[in-house]
């Protein structure tokens, strides 16, 4: 039976790449969050416009 080994134990280059990979992942995550916030802002504006329109119909 073979023993399970983690890649970073035998290959130290994996460890040296980790900070860069984490930074890259953080930037991607940050961009996704900004995109979601932008879409939410658009939806909030649309909902307000719809609400204003509905209010004018029933005035």
C-alpha positions in Angstrom: 0.0 0.0 0.0 1.4 3.4 -1.0 1.6 6.2 1.5 -0.2 9.4 0.6 2.2 12.3 0.3 1.3 16.0 -0.1 2.9 17.6 -3.1 4.3 20.5 -1.2 6.4 18.2 1.1 8.5 16.8 -1.8 8.4 19.8 -4.2 9.5 23.0 -2.5 8.8 25.0 -5.7 5.1 24.5 -5.0 5.6 26.3 -1.6 7.4 29.2 -3.3 4.6 29.7 -5.8 1.9 29.7 -3.1 2.0 33.4 -2.2 1.6 34.4 -5.8 -1.2 32.0 -6.3 -3.0 33.3 -3.2 -2.6 36.9 -4.4 -3.9 35.9 -7.8 -6.9 34.1 -6.2 -7.6 37.1 -4.0 -7.6 39.4 -7.0 -10.0 37.2 -8.9 -12.3 36.9 -5.8 -12.1 40.7 -5.4 -13.1 41.2 -9.1 -16.1 38.8 -8.7 -17.3 40.6 -5.6 -17.0 44.0 -7.4 -19.0 42.6 -10.3 -21.7 41.2 -8.0 -21.9 44.6 -6.2 -22.3 46.4 -9.5 -25.1 44.0 -10.6 -26.8 44.5 -7.3 -26.6 48.3 -7.7 -28.2 48.0 -11.1 -31.0 45.8 -9.7 -31.6 48.2 -6.9 -32.0 51.1 -9.3 -34.3 49.1 -11.5 -36.4 48.1 -8.5 -36.7 51.7 -7.4 -37.7 52.7 -10.9 -40.4 50.0 -11.0 -41.6 51.0 -7.5 -41.8 54.7 -8.6 -43.7 53.7 -11.7 -46.1 51.6 -9.7 -46.7 54.5 -7.3 -47.6 56.8 -10.2 -50.1 54.3 -11.5 -52.0 54.2 -8.2 -51.8 57.9 -7.3 
